[in-house]
Amino acid sequence: MKPIITIEYCPKCGWLMRSAWMAQELLTTFADELGGVTLRPSEVAGSFIIYIADEKLLDRKELGHFPEIKELKQMVRDKVAPGKSLGHSDRK
Protein backbone atom coordinates (compact mmCIF):
# COMPACT_ATOMS: atom_id res chain seq x y z
CA MET A 1 0.00 0.00 0.00
CA LYS A 2 1.37 3.40 -0.98
CA PRO A 3 1.75 6.03 1.77
CA ILE A 4 -0.57 9.00 2.00
CA ILE A 5 0.75 12.42 2.89
CA THR A 6 -1.37 14.73 5.02
CA ILE A 7 -0.74 18.45 5.06
CA GLU A 8 -2.33 20.04 8.13
CA TYR A 9 -2.54 23.80 7.72
CA CYS A 10 -3.99 26.81 9.54
CA PRO A 11 -6.96 28.10 7.51
CA LYS A 12 -7.10 31.32 9.55
CA CYS A 13 -3.52 32.09 8.46
CA GLY A 14 -4.48 31.75 4.78
CA TRP A 15 -2.22 28.77 4.13
CA LEU A 16 -4.63 26.75 1.99
CA MET A 17 -3.07 27.87 -1.30
CA ARG A 18 0.46 27.08 -0.08
CA SER A 19 -0.75 23.64 1.05
CA ALA A 20 -2.47 22.97 -2.28
CA TRP A 21 0.63 24.02 -4.22
CA MET A 22 2.84 21.74 -2.11
CA ALA A 23 0.36 18.87 -2.59
CA GLN A 24 0.45 19.39 -6.36
CA GLU A 25 4.26 19.42 -6.38
CA LEU A 26 4.43 16.21 -4.34
CA LEU A 27 1.83 14.43 -6.45
CA THR A 28 3.68 15.40 -9.62
CA THR A 29 7.10 14.35 -8.34
CA PHE A 30 5.97 11.16 -6.58
CA ALA A 31 3.12 10.03 -8.85
CA ASP A 32 4.19 6.37 -8.65
CA GLU A 33 5.20 6.34 -4.99
CA LEU A 34 2.29 8.04 -3.18
CA GLY A 35 -1.27 6.91 -2.55
CA GLY A 36 -2.40 10.53 -2.35
CA VAL A 37 -2.10 13.83 -0.53
CA THR A 38 -4.76 15.02 1.88
CA LEU A 39 -5.25 18.62 3.00
CA ARG A 40 -6.55 18.96 6.55
CA PRO A 41 -7.49 22.29 8.14
CA SER A 42 -6.06 22.54 11.65
CA GLU A 43 -7.91 23.79 14.69
CA VAL A 44 -4.59 25.02 16.10
CA ALA A 45 -3.66 28.54 15.01
CA GLY A 46 -0.38 28.78 13.11
CA SER A 47 -0.18 25.05 12.51
CA PHE A 48 1.55 23.67 9.41
CA ILE A 49 2.51 20.03 9.83
CA ILE A 50 3.20 17.41 7.18
CA TYR A 51 2.68 13.73 7.91
CA ILE A 52 3.54 10.60 5.93
CA ALA A 53 1.28 7.70 6.88
CA ASP A 54 0.41 9.45 10.19
CA GLU A 55 4.10 9.91 11.09
CA LYS A 56 5.13 13.55 11.47
CA LEU A 57 7.63 14.52 8.78
CA LEU A 58 7.94 18.20 9.61
CA ASP A 59 6.40 20.94 11.69
CA ARG A 60 6.78 24.56 10.59
CA LYS A 61 7.01 25.73 14.21
CA GLU A 62 9.82 23.26 15.01
CA LEU A 63 11.62 24.01 11.75
CA GLY A 64 11.33 27.77 12.31
CA HIS A 65 10.14 28.46 8.75
CA PHE A 66 8.20 26.95 5.88
CA PRO A 67 10.25 24.35 4.04
CA GLU A 68 11.46 25.17 0.57
CA ILE A 69 9.82 22.83 -1.95
CA LYS A 70 13.26 21.34 -2.74
CA GLU A 71 13.79 20.55 0.95
CA LEU A 72 10.31 19.02 1.27
CA LYS A 73 10.78 16.83 -1.80
CA GLN A 74 14.09 15.57 -0.46
CA MET A 75 12.51 14.72 2.90
CA VAL A 76 9.62 12.88 1.24
CA ARG A 77 11.96 11.07 -1.15
CA ASP A 78 14.12 9.89 1.76
CA LYS A 79 11.02 8.28 3.33
CA VAL A 80 9.12 6.86 0.33
CA ALA A 81 11.68 6.34 -2.45
CA PRO A 82 15.28 6.58 -1.17
CA GLY A 83 16.79 5.61 -4.54
CA LYS A 84 14.80 8.13 -6.58
CA SER A 85 16.68 10.94 -8.28
CA LEU A 86 15.11 14.37 -7.96
CA GLY A 87 17.18 15.85 -10.77
CA HIS A 88 17.87 19.52 -10.17
CA SER A 89 16.33 19.32 -6.68
CA ASP A 90 19.25 17.11 -5.61
CA ARG A 91 21.84 19.73 -6.49
CA LYS A 92 23.12 22.08 -3.81
N, C-alpha and C positions, 0 to 999 in steps of 0.2 A: 504494500500500500504506500502510495506517495505521500510525503508530508504536506501538511497544510500550514501556510503562514497566516498568522493573525496580526493585523496592525491595529492596535488600540490607540485611539487618538482623542484629544480634547475637542469636542465640537464647539465649545464656547470660545476657544482660542482661534477658531477658523482654520483648523488643520486638516479638514476633509480633503481639500484639493491636493495638498502635499501627500497625504496618505494614498489617494487614488493614483497619483503620478508614480509613487514608489511601487504600488501594487502592479501597475502596468509595466514598469521597468523589470520587475522581478518575473512576472509572467512571460514577458518577451525573452528574457535571458535564460530562464529555467523552464521553458515550455515542456520539456520531456521529463524533468525531475520533480516538479511540484504537482500536487493534487489540487491546488487552488490557493487563492489569497482572499482572506476575509477581512473586511473593514468593520471594526467594532467601536462605536462611540463609548468613551469612558465617562464614568460618573465622577471621576477625580479630576479636578481642575489642573491643567498643565501637563496632563499625562500623555506620553507618547512612548509606547512600549511595543516591541516587535517580538512575537513568539513563533517558534517553529515546533509544531506538534505539541503545543502547550508548555514548551520549555522556553523560558525567557532568553532571547538572543541579545537584546539590548534595550536599555531604558535611557531616554533622552536626559532625564535628571541625573542619572549616575554618570553618563558620558560627559555631561556638561554642555552639550550642543546637539543639534541634529546631525545625524551621520551624512557624510557625502554619499551620493549614490554608488560611487566606486567602492567605498568602504563597506557599505551595506551588501553589495553584491559579493565582495570577497568573503564577508562573514557567512553569508548564506551558502556560497559555494563550498566553504570549508566544512559545513555541516551536511549538505545534501549531495554534493558531487565533488569530492576532494581532488579528483583528477582532471576536472573540467578546466579548460583554458578560457579566460575571460578576455583574451585579446588585449586591446589597449588598456583595459581596466586593471590588468596585471602589472603594467609598467609603473615605475615610480615617478 
